[in-house]
Amino acid sequence: MSTHDFDLCVIGGGSGGVRAARFAAQRGARVALVESSAMGGTCVNVGCIPKKLYSTAAHYAEGFDESRGFGWQLVDTPTLNWPALKTARAQEISRLNGIYEGLMSSAQVTRLHGHGRLLDTRTVQVTASDGQQQRLSARHVLIATGGRPFVPEVAGRELVVTSDDMFDLPEFPRRLVVVGGGYIGCEMASIFQGLGAEVTLVYRGEQILRGFDDEVRDFVADELRKHGLDVRVRTDVAHIEADGSDRRVHLSDGHTLSANVVLYATGRQPNVADLGLADVGIRQGKNGTIEINQHFATSVPGVYALGDVVGRKELTPVALAEAMALVDHLFGPAPGEQARQMHYDHIPTAVFTHPPVGTVGLTEGQARERFGAIRVYRSDFKPLKHTLSGSTERTLVKLIVDDASERVVGLHMVGADAGEIVQGFAVALQCGATKAQFDATIGVHPTSAEEFVTLRQIARR
Ligand code: FAD
């Protein structure tokens, strides 16, 4: 019989923590979960879910416009009721918070409210918001505390907001400046522009969406500009100042932007404050991320970490998959199943810009570096819908094929429903599908996705 109160204590009730707690409890482990805030973590409260809801709201705006080309007559000009959107979102998020709490109680996970801190490698101290403290011991401790927005030192830093604040802004920002060209900045810029704001996106790098395929980056930047977004690359912020309740953003190129709100989407940092990591000797890497091995073990026996706090691939499905692999490792796989291993290849992802990006596998640059001889197939076209909608939006589809194996090693799309489409093709890439197998697949007509199985012309080698 174990001398510990629990077999597993999870610190953090986000995507990874909740999944690990629930699956460990299903394997018969005695589990405690410590969460200091609302259940569900970043994804549910200030990430994927509210973002996708607002992106959907923004898509209606172009839908109203485009419907005219299909014979609809809009009697009144549709207007956005920002408080109504915020209320609807908040109701849905609290419904999800309740579902997550319910998942814990039905799995018989002991839920502790408060800030978790390691006192030693098997003891966690929980401090509630009223200051009350309790201690518990566990055979294993999992740190799944996620991350938070990072704002660099800049004069006027106190005048800016982060993605956490965007969903509940008291007033809808008529003029918004977004600083940062990563996926969160691009999505927020696109969403608020769609909802009716005048948006300028400022990014100091060469092109937005660093890390994505270069052709995709150029293509989506052009499309965003066509949608009316003012995208300024190779531009930095010198300082920000208040102008009454507004903000003035002074750029390094001498220009000044005026805005109601300035959003800094300049990266994220791990939530490691006051976790006791240094006291117990847990090794941290760049920017404070927790160092782990292939089984999510930290440098200290009995303590594990996963999800955004380890900074591998900061995506919800990755945190979920890591959690399941860890549970299999610690408590064994479910009866009749193999222990899951975590693989970081072929992780599909979407950027919910307007139009969205969907991608799986390697970029053209990565494929060339890894395989040398590759072939690129691509097509950009006006989707059928836009033959009547009046929109000039174009869609890009792109395949990258390794010459030696004939396998499709990268698949990219910019266009409506790119995330939905790429999810299906991710299975094909995961199975090692070849270009010939793509060619032998019958298309669904008329769709944009069928282009992926009808690409015959080599664009370049
Ligand atoms: P989190 O979900 O962040 O959970 C960590 C939890 O730990 C939090 O609830 C926090 O309150 C709690 N915590 C922290 N410290 C302590 C402590 N000491 N004691 C107790 N509790 C603590 N991913 C996608 O896959 N698709 C998307 O479309 C997407 N969109 C995003 C949009 C935005 C704006 C952002 C910010 C992120 C988005 N992500 C998206 C990323 C995704 O949200 C994260 O990868 C995911 O939530 C990571 O899960 P996690 O379990 O590691 O951490």
Boltz pocket constraint, residues with backbone or C-beta under 6 A from the ligand:
constraints:
  - pocket:
      binder: B
      contacts: [[A, 11], [A, 12], [A, 13], [A, 14], [A, 15], [A, 16], [A, 17], [A, 34], [A, 35], [A, 36], [A, 37], [A, 38], [A, 39], [A, 40], [A, 41], [A, 42], [A, 43], [A, 44], [A, 46], [A, 47], [A, 48], [A, 49], [A, 51], [A, 114], [A, 115], [A, 116], [A, 117], [A, 144], [A, 145], [A, 146], [A, 147], [A, 163], [A, 184], [A, 271], [A, 273], [A, 274], [A, 275], [A, 306], [A, 307], [A, 308], [A, 309], [A, 313], [A, 314], [A, 315], [A, 316], [A, 317], [A, 319], [A, 350]]
      max_distance: 6.0
